[in-house]
Amino acid sequence: MRKLFLIIIAFVCSSGSFGQAKKQVTFEAEIANRNSDSISISTDGKGMRRIIPINKKGVFKDTLTVKEGMYRMYDGQESTELYLKNGYDLKLKMDAKQFDESIVYKGKGAAENNLLAKRILEDEKYYSQNFFELNEADFAKFLANKKQDDFERVNNKKLDPNFVIQEKKNSENSLIMFQSYYSKEKERQELYGKMNNLPSPSFDYVNYNGGKAKLEDFKGKYVYIDVWATWCGPCRAEIPFLQKVEEKYQDKKIVFVSVSVDQQKDFEKWKAFVKDKNLGGVQLFADNNSDFIKSYNITGIPRFILIDPNGVVVKADAARPSDPELQKELDSLLN
């Protein structure tokens, strides 16, 4: 779910650009446990950006001439939103180990930017809820409540009027995107639901331990399949949870199969990753034109699939290893 949250906050970071003006933004910060030796400030992470070195004490100070609006500040892979306006005098203090939670601004422009930091934390809570279980009417109420909360957050405060307008616009845009995501996910769930209780498509993939492996090789056992790739951050984040699940059920009638969808050119990279991370279970490498992947309509990863001992699909879109619901379901099937 965090992946969705990151997509949404990136979407709502509206345009702003470095330009010419009489006044400037003074921006200084003290960052404990920084992730890199510099921070960058940009309009969208892809366009024009300003790189500011951080000294050994985690301190930097710079002046920027900006077009008023939303920006993003990056410290390594971590980032947060900024609202910048010429004339602001911002002082930031934070601990990069608790990136969003520790952000505190002082000085002119602090009210707007502290509110942004708070909004990011509240958004993460909103978008982490299991809203796909809601019917359309309840989801509409969910969105209405979110919009009301967003608007109340910026009303009746001594905030920059343009900032208030921008935040309300960002809220509306993000909720439109959220509605679209909900609709597509419901369609996806309906499609996957139709595969449940039907015979699973098979596969015949290269096995890390040598030779090839087919789904039929695991007949008589439940098969929990993890479709992933070495380049996929959310996939890698699930690995420690998967290892714990593998350990808990190692003596049960279940096999854990990880199917890499890395490109063929990264085959050796995949092998090195499996070895370096000491990955357990059955490690397989999918071919480029896999009928198995196509049959399950896998358009995003990680994806998890649960198949019964007779090769029948239990869940075409199973719970992740990090989701407590997975162990509840496995306990009910294996005990």
C-alpha positions in Angstrom: 0.0 0.0 0.0 2.9 2.3 0.6 3.7 2.1 -3.1 0.3 3.6 -3.8 0.9 6.3 -1.3 4.2 7.3 -2.9 2.6 7.4 -6.3 -0.1 9.7 -5.0 2.2 12.1 -3.2 4.4 12.3 -6.2 1.4 13.1 -8.4 0.2 16.0 -6.2 3.5 17.8 -6.0 2.6 20.5 -8.4 4.8 22.5 -10.7 7.1 25.2 -9.7 10.4 26.3 -11.3 13.5 28.3 -10.6 13.3 31.7 -12.2 14.2 35.4 -11.7 12.8 37.6 -8.9 14.0 40.3 -6.6 13.7 38.4 -3.4 15.0 34.9 -2.6 14.3 32.0 -0.3 16.8 31.5 2.5 16.8 27.9 3.4 19.0 26.3 6.0 18.8 22.9 7.7 20.3 20.6 10.3 19.9 16.9 9.3 20.9 14.2 11.7 21.8 10.8 10.2 21.6 12.1 6.7 21.3 9.7 3.8 23.7 11.5 1.4 26.2 14.3 1.2 23.8 16.6 -0.5 20.2 17.4 -0.8 18.4 18.4 -4.0 15.3 20.5 -4.5 13.3 20.2 -7.7 9.9 20.8 -9.1 9.1 17.2 -9.9 12.2 15.1 -9.4 12.9 15.0 -13.1 13.2 18.5 -14.3 15.5 21.4 -13.3 16.9 21.0 -9.8 19.2 22.6 -7.3 21.8 20.5 -5.5 23.0 21.7 -2.1 26.0 20.1 -0.3 25.7 19.1 3.3 28.7 19.5 5.6 29.9 16.8 8.0 27.7 18.1 10.8 24.6 17.6 8.6 24.2 21.4 8.1 23.5 23.4 4.9 22.4 26.9 4.0 21.6 28.3 0.7 19.5 30.9 -1.1 17.1 30.1 -3.9 15.2 32.3 -6.4 12.0 30.4 -7.1 8.6 30.6 -8.7 6.1 30.2 -5.9 4.8 26.7 -5.6 5.3 23.1 -4.6 8.8 21.5 -4.7 10.3 18.3 -3.5 13.4 18.0 -1.4 15.5 14.7 -1.7 18.0 13.3 0.8 19.1 10.1 -1.0 16.0 8.0 -1.7 13.9 9.8 0.9 12.0 13.0 0.0 9.4 15.4 1.3 7.4 18.3 -0.1 8.2 21.9 0.3 6.2 25.1 -0.4 8.6 27.8 -1.5 8.1 31.5 -2.0 10.6 34.3 -2.4 10.9 36.1 0.9 10.7 32.9 3.0 13.4 32.3 5.6 13.1 28.6 6.4 15.1 26.7 9.1 14.6 22.9 9.0 15.6 20.4 11.7 15.1 16.7 11.2 16.5 13.2 11.8 16.7 11.2 8.5 16.2 7.9 10.4 12.6 9.2 11.1 12.3 11.2 8.0 8.8 12.5 7.8 8.0 12.1 11.6 10.9 14.3 12.7 10.5 17.3 10.3 10.2 20.7 12.1 10.4 24.1 10.4 11.0 27.5 12.0 11.0 31.0 10.4 8.9 32.6 7.7 7.1 30.0 5.7 7.3 27.5 8.6 3.5 27.3 9.1 2.9 26.2 5.5 5.7 23.7 5.5 5.0 22.2 8.9 1.4 21.7 7.7 2.8 19.9 4.6 4.9 17.6 6.8 1.8 16.8 9.0 -0.4 16.2 5.9 2.1 13.7 4.5 1.9 11.6 7.7 -1.9 11.8 7.8 -2.1 10.9 4.1 0.0 7.8 4.7 -2.5 6.7 7.3 -5.4 7.3 5.0 -3.9 5.4 2.0 -2.7 2.5 4.2 -6.2 1.5 5.0 -7.7 -1.6 3.4 -10.2 0.5 1.4 -10.6 -2.1 -1.3 -13.0 -4.0 1.0 -15.4 -1.0 0.9 -18.3 -1.0 -1.5 -18.7 1.9 -3.9 -21.1 3.9 -1.5 -18.8 3.5 1.5 -15.7 4.3 -0.6 -17.5 7.5 -1.8 -18.0 8.5 1.9 -14.3 7.6 2.5 -13.3 10.1 -0.2 -15.7 12.8 1.0 -14.3 12.5 4.5 -10.8 12.8 3.2 -11.6 15.9 1.2 -13.3 17.5 4.3 -10.3 16.7 6.4 -7.9 18.2 3.8 -9.9 21.4 3.5 -10.4 21.8 7.2 -6.6 21.5 7.7 -6.0 24.7 5.7 -9.1 26.7 6.7 -9.2 29.3 9.4 -5.4 29.6 9.6 -3.0 32.4 8.9 -1.6 30.7 5.8 -0.5 32.0 2.5 -3.7 32.3 0.3 -2.0 30.8 -2.7 -0.8 27.9 -0.6 -4.3 27.2 0.6 -5.6 27.2 -3.0 -2.8 24.9 -4.1 -3.4 22.4 -1.2 -7.1 22.3 -2.0 -6.4 21.7 -5.7 -3.8 19.0 -4.8 -6.4 17.3 -2.6 -9.0 17.2 -5.3 -6.5 15.9 -7.9 -5.2 13.2 -5.6 -8.8 12.0 -4.8 -9.6 11.8 -8.5 -6.5 9.7 -8.9 -7.5 7.6 -5.9 -11.0 7.0 -7.3 -9.4 5.8 -10.6 -7.1 3.5 -8.7 -10.0 2.1 -6.7 -12.0 1.4 -9.8 -9.1 -0.3 -11.6 -8.3 -2.4 -8.5 -11.9 -3.5 -8.2 -11.8 -4.7 -11.8 -8.5 -6.5 -11.2 -10.0 -8.2 -8.1 -13.0 -9.3 -10.0 -10.8 -10.7 -12.7 -8.6 -12.6 -10.2 -11.6 -13.8 -8.3 -12.7 -15.7 -11.5 -9.5 -17.7 -11.4 -10.0 -18.9 -7.9 -11.1 -22.6 -7.6 -9.9 -23.3 -11.2 -6.8 -25.3 -12.3 -3.8 -23.1 -12.3 -1.8 -22.4 -15.5 1.6 -24.2 -15.2 5.2 -23.0 -15.7 8.5 -24.5 -16.7 11.3 -22.2 -15.4 15.0 -22.3 -14.8 15.8 -23.3 -11.3 18.6 -21.6 -9.4 19.7 -25.0 -8.1 19.9 -26.4 -11.6 17.7 -27.7 -14.3 14.1 -26.5 -14.5 11.0 -26.7 -12.3 7.3 -27.1 -13.2 4.2 -26.5 -11.1 3.5 -30.2 -11.4 6.7 -31.0 -9.5 5.0 -29.7 -6.4 1.8 -31.8 -6.6 0.7 -32.9 -3.2 1.7 -29.6 -1.5 0.4 -26.1 -1.3 2.4 -23.7 -3.4 2.9 -20.1 -2.4 4.3 -18.1 -5.3 6.1 -14.8 -5.1 6.5 -13.0 -8.4 9.2 -10.4 -8.0 12.4 -8.8 -9.5 15.7 -7.7 -8.1 15.1 -4.1 -9.2 11.7 -3.9 -7.3 12.0 -2.1 -4.0 8.6 -3.3 -2.6 9.5 -6.8 -3.6 12.8 -6.7 -1.7 11.0 -5.2 1.3 8.9 -8.4 1.5 11.9 -10.7 1.6 12.5 -10.7 5.4 8.8 -11.4 6.0 8.8 -14.2 3.5 11.9 -15.7 5.1 10.1 -15.7 8.5 7.0 -17.4 6.9 9.2 -20.0 5.2 10.8 -20.8 8.6 7.5 -21.1 10.4 6.1 -23.6 7.9 9.2 -25.5 6.9 7.8 -28.7 8.1 4.4 -28.3 6.7 2.9 -29.4 3.4 3.8 -26.2 1.5 6.5 -25.1 -0.8 7.5 -21.5 -1.3 8.4 -20.6 -4.9 9.9 -17.2 -5.9 9.6 -16.4 -9.6 11.9 -13.6 -10.9 10.7 -11.6 -13.8 14.0 -9.8 -14.3 15.1 -9.3 -17.9 17.2 -12.0 -19.5 20.2 -9.7 -19.6 20.1 -9.6 -15.7 20.2 -13.4 -15.3 23.6 -13.3 -13.6 22.5 -10.4 -11.5 19.6 -12.5 -10.3 21.8 -15.4 -9.4 24.2 -13.2 -7.5 21.3 -11.6 -5.6 19.9 -15.0 -4.6 23.3 -16.1 -3.4 24.2 -12.8 -1.6 20.8 -12.6 0.2 20.8 -16.4 0.9 17.2 -16.6 -0.4 15.4 -19.8 0.6 12.6 -21.7 -1.0 12.6 -22.5 -4.7 14.2 -19.8 -6.8 13.1 -19.7 -10.4 13.8 -17.4 -13.3 10.8 -16.7 -15.7 11.3 -16.5 -19.5 10.5 -13.4 -21.4 7.3 -14.7 -22.9 5.9 -16.5 -20.0 2.3 -17.9 -20.5 2.1 -18.3 -16.7 2.7 -14.5 -16.1 0.3 -13.6 -18.9 -2.4 -16.0 -17.7 -2.4 -14.4 -14.2 -2.5 -10.9 -15.8 0.5 -9.8 -13.7 1.0 -6.1 -14.5 2.6 -5.1 -11.2 4.9 -6.7 -8.7 5.2 -8.0 -6.1 2.4 -10.5 -6.7 1.6 -13.5 -4.6 -0.4 -16.6 -5.6 -1.6 -19.6 -3.5 -2.3 -22.9 -5.2 -3.6 -26.1 -3.5 -2.0 -29.6 -3.6 -4.0 -30.5 -6.7 -2.9 -27.5 -8.7 -6.1 -25.6 -8.1 -5.9 -21.8 -7.5 -6.8 -20.9 -3.9 -6.0 -17.2 -4.2 -4.9 -15.7 -7.5 -4.0 -12.5 -5.6 -2.9 -13.8 -2.2 -1.9 -11.8 0.9 1.7 -10.6 1.1 4.1 -12.1 3.6 4.0 -8.9 5.6 0.2 -9.2 5.9 -0.8 -11.1 9.1 -3.8 -12.4 7.1 -1.4 -14.7 5.2 -0.4 -16.7 8.2 -4.0 -16.9 9.4 -5.0 -18.4 6.1 -2.0 -20.8 6.0 -2.8 -21.9 9.5 -6.3 -22.8 8.5 -5.1 -24.8 5.6 -2.1 -26.6 7.1 -3.2 -27.3 10.7 
